């Protein structure tokens, strides 16, 4: 009998069952799941309505590539958070860091060269997002490919509860 079936019989609702399916500390997975949804929204919005100053400085193809990287990081991250495949989530973190870094470089260039307007706040927000996305690496870098190790850690976690 699977845990899913046991929890359904115990009266767990779909949200509670989803919460118990998360593989890390559930609050960390939930926060980063929401972060990846935000990345997806930012990427999709930037694809269809790119920032005009950045698009003018970098060109339409580069801005589309940056938006695509952020959207891809969001989709990939949500899927890997839900399935618990942290070794695949490393790719989502990489796509997100690459997208935010490229966006930050262009925004920093505009901040220093623009004579009007203030890009400082936007640039600092972009680099804050870069740090938050890169901070996810702290959680996923320790997880190995070894199924034996995963089972041993899961057994240890079950005995602590």
N, C-alpha and C positions, 0 to 999 in steps of 0.2 A: 504494500500500500504506500503510495507516494505522499509526501508532505502536503502537496497541493490538495489531494483528496481528503486527507485527515483534517486540514484546516477548513475545507469547505463543509465537511460534516460538523465541525465544531462551531459553525455559525460565523466564520470570518467572512466579512464582505470583500468585494473585489479590491477595494483600496487597502484593506489590511493585508490581504494575500500579496498584493503587489509590494507593499512595504517590507514584508518578510522575505520577499524574493531578492531584495538588494543584498549584495555580497560583502560590502564593507560596513563600517558603521553607517547605518541607514541615513543618518542626517547628512553625512558628507556626500553620499551618493545623490541624495535628493537635491542638495544645494548645487552640486555640479551638474545634475540633470537639468535643473532650471537655467543654469548658466549656459549650457549647450543649446537649450531652446532659444535663449536670448541671442546667442551667436548665430543661430539659424535665421532668426528674424532680422538681425542687423545685416547679414549677408544677402538675404533675399531683397530687403528694402534697398540696399546699396546697388544691387543689380538693376533694379527697375527705376530707381531714382537716385543716381549717383550724386555725391556732393560736387557742385559745379567747380569750386576752386581746386579741388584735388583732381578732378577729371581734366580740367584745363592744364594743370601742371604735369600730370602723368600721362594723359591720353586715355581714350576710351578703352582700348584693349587691356592696359595694365589695371585700370580701375575695375574692369569686369573680372579679371583674374583674381584680384584681391578679394572682391566680393564673393567670387566662387569659392575661394579657399575658406573664407569664414563660414559660408553656407555649408560646405562639405564637412568642415570641422564640427558644425552643429549637428548635422544629420548623423555623422559617424559617431559622435560622442553620445547622443541620446540612445542610439542603438546599442552601443557597447556598455553603457551604464545599465541599461535594462537587462542585457544578457549576462553581464558580469565578466565579459572578456576583456580584462584589463590590459592584456598584452596587445590587443587590437586598438585599445583606447590610446595607446602611445602615438598611433598615426593621427588620431583626431587632435591630440595635443600638438603634434608637430605641424599639422595644417593650420591650426589656430595661431600658434606662435609665429609661423611664417607670414600669415595674412596680417596679423596685428603689427609685426615688425615692419613690413613693407609700407603699411598704412602710416605707421609712426615716422618712418624716415621721410616720406613725402610731406607729412604734416610739419615735421621739424624744419625741413627745407623751406616750406612756405612761411613758417613762423619767423625765421631769420631773414628772409628776403622780402617779405611783404612790407610795404610802407604803410598800408592802412589796415585796420581791423586787428583783432587779437586772436591768434591761433593758439596762444599759450594754454588756455583751459582745455581746449579740444585735444591738444597734443599730450598734455598730462593725463587726461582721461584715457587716451589710447594706450599710453605706456602703463597705466594702472591696469587696464584690461590685459595687456601683454603679461604683466606680472601675475595676475590672477590665473590666466590660462596656463602660463608656465609653472605656476605653483601646483597645478594638478600633477605635474610630473613627479612631485614628491610622493604622491600616493601610488602611482602606477609603476614607478621604476623598480620597486621591490618585488613585484609579483612576477613569478617565474612561469615558464611553460610547463613545468613538471606537474603531471596529474597526481602523482604520489604525494608530492609536497602539498598540493591543494587539499587533498583528502585529509592529510594529517593536520593541517591547520583548521580545517572545518571540524574535525573531531575534537580538537582542543577547544574550539569556540563553543561547541555544543556542551562540553563538560563544564565550562565556566558558567553557563546559564543556569 
